[in-house]
Amino acid sequence: QINALKLINFCFVCSTDMAEPIQQLSSDNQGRSQREHIPFTLLLRKEKCGEQLYEKRHYEKGHWACITMREDTYEQSICYGFMRIMRYICQQNSLGDYLGMTLPIVTIVRTDENHSVISQDVTVAYYLPIEHQAQPPQPYDGEIVIEVWPAATVYTRGFTGPTNEVTIINQINAMAELLDSPGMCVNNSFIVAGYTNPAHSNRENEIWFLERR
């Protein structure tokens, strides 16, 4: 109960300088034009009976701001991590300025070999806007690190609703069943991509499988 109250206070007591990016994540219309989506090249769209099963995409190398959290639950980890990343986006960076919102915000989750248990270590990551890719502003938060992620081929599948240990494991196993050769992907690290505020009850998400290099 104490952890739940702490989480609620942390997630919803936000300073006014975070209002714009949170509004952009929460808005369906007004904020959409201000959101920069991570660029990718669509390689394949797999469909069956008119239903999209998954997409295969190529993402170029890029700079990401990342923080790894280890809380009691996945939802606690993404909430704490998201708010600290938001502070970096808003003003707590070497430019002292709002950097701009990019979508999706992603989390890296790690599982056991059987895809039945998620590790408590969850990495929350934010793709730097194009204008900051060459010289990423440095974070004031010492636990946020700027990483260069190599180019990658990704298999993605969309889903809606909350993200927690149960739903993520279900999505991982559902995606593995759809792929012709799931063994060609990294087996114990997966990405959950979020396009809406983590506090939103009907989140727009994707599960990402990374192709082995």
MARVO-904183 format. One line per 4 residues: number of its first residue (from 1); their letters; for each residue x, y, z of C-alpha. Coordinates in nm, 4 decimals. Example, Ala and Ser with C-alpha at 12.3 -4.5 7.8 and 13.67 -1.06 7.14 Angstrom:
<drenlos>
1) AS) 1.2300:-0.4500:0.7800; 1.3670:-0.1060:0.7140
</drenlos>
This chain:
<drenlos>
1) QINA) 0.0000:0.0000:0.0000; 0.2847:0.2381:0.0817; 0.4457:0.1680:-0.2555; 0.1150:0.2298:-0.4335
5) LKLI) 0.0648:0.5648:-0.2602; 0.4234:0.6619:-0.3337; 0.3747:0.5742:-0.7006; 0.0522:0.7753:-0.7285
9) NFCF) 0.2125:1.0802:-0.5696; 0.5189:1.0543:-0.7914; 0.3293:1.0074:-1.1155; 0.0619:1.2691:-1.0717
13) VCST) 0.2332:1.5483:-0.8782; 0.4043:1.7093:-1.1768; 0.5554:2.0541:-1.2044; 0.4040:2.2962:-1.4551
17) DMAE) 0.7054:2.2794:-1.6869; 0.6049:1.9199:-1.7726; 0.2561:2.0187:-1.8846; 0.3383:2.0512:-2.2560
21) PIQQ) 0.5002:1.7106:-2.3201; 0.2460:1.5304:-2.1021; -0.0328:1.7066:-2.2929; 0.1284:1.5949:-2.6187
25) LSSD) 0.1271:1.2351:-2.5005; -0.2331:1.2606:-2.3776; -0.3859:1.4503:-2.6697; -0.5399:1.2715:-2.9656
29) NQGR) -0.5510:1.5733:-3.1953; -0.4026:1.9031:-3.0835; -0.0626:1.7690:-2.9842; -0.0215:1.5243:-3.2704
33) SQRE) 0.1440:1.7691:-3.5107; 0.4054:1.8542:-3.2457; 0.5118:1.4950:-3.1863; 0.8099:1.3687:-3.3792
37) HIPF) 0.7830:1.0006:-3.4612; 1.0979:0.7909:-3.4737; 1.1758:0.7449:-3.8447; 1.1816:0.3946:-3.9918
41) TLLL) 1.1559:0.2134:-4.3234; 0.8728:-0.0369:-4.3600; 1.0131:-0.3611:-4.5034; 0.7125:-0.5926:-4.4753
45) RKEK) 0.3542:-0.5966:-4.3522; 0.2175:-0.9438:-4.2771; -0.1611:-0.9770:-4.2944; -0.4149:-1.2571:-4.2706
49) CGEQ) -0.7806:-1.2254:-4.3711; -0.7446:-0.8476:-4.3749; -0.5992:-0.8356:-4.0228; -0.2493:-0.6981:-3.9733
53) LYEK) -0.0388:-0.9524:-3.7868; 0.2928:-0.7680:-3.7670; 0.5306:-0.5328:-3.9457; 0.8990:-0.5666:-4.0233
57) RHYE) 1.0818:-0.2315:-4.0016; 1.4332:-0.0947:-4.0282; 1.5463:0.1722:-3.7812; 1.8662:0.3692:-3.8356
61) KGHW) 2.1368:0.4251:-3.5749; 2.0442:0.6962:-3.3259; 2.1007:0.8556:-2.9871; 1.8700:0.7626:-2.7005
65) ACIT) 1.8424:0.8891:-2.3424; 1.8047:0.5831:-2.1191; 1.7478:0.5067:-1.7535; 1.7253:0.1623:-1.5938
69) MRED) 1.4828:0.1204:-1.3048; 1.4333:-0.1653:-1.0604; 1.1039:-0.1268:-0.8756; 0.8637:-0.3846:-0.7323
73) TYEQ) 0.6490:-0.3964:-1.0471; 0.6907:-0.3199:-1.4161; 0.4333:-0.0397:-1.3987; 0.6162:0.1265:-1.1112
77) SICY) 0.9439:0.1071:-1.3031; 0.8038:0.2649:-1.6188; 0.6251:0.5385:-1.4235; 0.9336:0.6386:-1.2249
81) GFMR) 1.1572:0.6098:-1.5307; 0.9159:0.8018:-1.7532; 0.8925:1.0946:-1.5121; 1.2705:1.1204:-1.4823
85) IMRY) 1.3060:1.1116:-1.8606; 1.0363:1.3805:-1.8817; 1.2354:1.6052:-1.6502; 1.5324:1.5639:-1.8843
89) ICQQ) 1.3125:1.6485:-2.1836; 1.1656:1.9556:-2.0157; 1.4605:2.1495:-1.8759; 1.6977:1.9337:-1.6739
93) NSLG) 1.9552:1.9144:-1.9512; 2.2663:2.1038:-2.0564; 2.0636:2.3307:-2.2873; 1.8217:2.4222:-2.0093
97) DYLG) 1.5425:2.4036:-2.2645; 1.2489:2.1864:-2.3717; 1.3881:1.9314:-2.6178; 1.0653:1.8216:-2.7857
101) MTLP) 0.8580:1.5049:-2.7647; 0.9297:1.1953:-2.9728; 0.7218:0.8804:-3.0007; 0.7235:0.6075:-2.9058
105) IVTI) 0.8790:0.6081:-2.5605; 1.0179:0.2566:-2.5300; 1.1025:0.0189:-2.2490; 1.3429:-0.2719:-2.2718
109) VRTD) 1.2264:-0.5794:-2.0828; 1.4243:-0.8950:-2.0203; 1.2792:-1.2410:-1.9666; 1.3879:-1.5912:-1.8759
113) ENHS) 1.4467:-1.8460:-2.1541; 1.0871:-1.9684:-2.1391; 0.9379:-1.6178:-2.1691; 0.7451:-1.6697:-1.8471
117) VISQ) 0.9052:-1.4171:-1.6097; 1.0105:-1.0538:-1.6596; 1.3230:-0.9231:-1.4894; 1.2805:-0.6339:-1.2458
121) DVTV) 1.5420:-0.4356:-1.4400; 1.3476:-0.2215:-1.6890; 1.5113:0.0369:-1.9156; 1.3046:0.3390:-2.0230
125) AYYL) 1.4375:0.5116:-2.3362; 1.3637:0.8332:-2.5281; 1.4799:0.8923:-2.8855; 1.6449:1.2328:-2.9227
129) PIEH) 1.4705:1.4610:-3.1759; 1.6437:1.4967:-3.5127; 1.7759:1.8441:-3.4276; 1.9577:1.7038:-3.1220
133) QAQP) 2.0897:1.3800:-3.2725; 2.4298:1.5232:-3.3700; 2.4934:1.6797:-3.0278; 2.2659:1.5311:-2.7624
137) PQPY) 2.2087:1.7605:-2.4628; 2.3558:1.6048:-2.1504; 2.1225:1.5104:-1.8636; 2.1571:1.6557:-1.5145
141) DGEI) 2.0275:1.3273:-1.3735; 2.3364:1.1115:-1.3273; 2.1414:0.7891:-1.3827; 2.0239:0.8926:-1.7300
145) VIEV) 2.2776:0.7946:-1.9937; 2.2974:0.8872:-2.3619; 2.3435:0.5730:-2.5697; 2.3990:0.5160:-2.9403
149) WPAA) 2.1743:0.2340:-3.0549; 2.2913:0.0631:-3.3749; 2.0693:0.0262:-3.6794; 1.8230:-0.2576:-3.6279
153) TVYT) 1.5591:-0.4652:-3.8005; 1.2498:-0.4908:-3.5820; 0.9341:-0.7021:-3.5930; 0.6428:-0.5127:-3.4372
157) RGFT) 0.2866:-0.5900:-3.3366; 0.0369:-0.3413:-3.1959; -0.1851:-0.3896:-2.8923; -0.3942:-0.1685:-2.6651
161) GPTN) -0.4522:-0.1543:-2.2924; -0.2345:-0.1598:-1.9817; 0.1176:-0.2945:-1.9808; 0.2184:-0.5162:-1.6924
165) EVTI) 0.4024:-0.8430:-1.6352; 0.1082:-1.0551:-1.7500; 0.0110:-0.8609:-2.0626; 0.3716:-0.8265:-2.1788
169) INQI) 0.4428:-1.1987:-2.1426; 0.1200:-1.2716:-2.3319; 0.2181:-1.0325:-2.6122; 0.5688:-1.1790:-2.6379
173) NAMA) 0.4326:-1.5324:-2.6708; 0.1630:-1.4247:-2.9183; 0.4231:-1.2537:-3.1370; 0.6555:-1.5559:-3.1231
177) ELLD) 0.3734:-1.7747:-3.2553; 0.3146:-1.5407:-3.5504; 0.6746:-1.5276:-3.6696; 0.7839:-1.7920:-3.9188
181) SPGM) 1.1291:-1.8149:-3.7586; 1.1221:-1.6634:-3.4086; 1.4730:-1.7987:-3.3491; 1.6122:-1.5289:-3.5787
185) CVNN) 1.5256:-1.2690:-3.3127; 1.6942:-1.1873:-2.9839; 1.5484:-1.4373:-2.7381; 1.5528:-1.2688:-2.3978
189) SFIV) 1.5277:-0.8916:-2.4580; 1.2185:-0.7265:-2.5992; 1.0904:-0.3725:-2.6400; 0.7518:-0.2354:-2.5406
193) AGYT) 0.6832:0.0822:-2.7388; 0.4291:0.3241:-2.5915; 0.2508:0.5940:-2.7898; 0.0364:0.7303:-2.5062
197) NPAH) 0.0870:0.8475:-2.1483; 0.1732:0.5529:-1.9165; -0.1115:0.6676:-1.6881; -0.3656:0.6298:-1.9721
201) SNRE) -0.5996:0.3329:-1.9209; -0.6249:0.2487:-2.2921; -0.2643:0.2818:-2.4020; -0.1502:0.2358:-2.7602
205) NEIW) 0.1465:-0.0004:-2.7560; 0.3627:-0.2247:-2.9695; 0.5777:-0.5240:-2.8848; 0.9115:-0.5247:-3.0699
209) FLER) 1.1327:-0.8238:-3.1471; 1.4889:-0.7382:-3.2544; 1.6400:-0.9400:-3.5366; 1.9755:-1.0948:-3.4485
213) R) 2.2689:-0.9160:-3.6084
</drenlos>
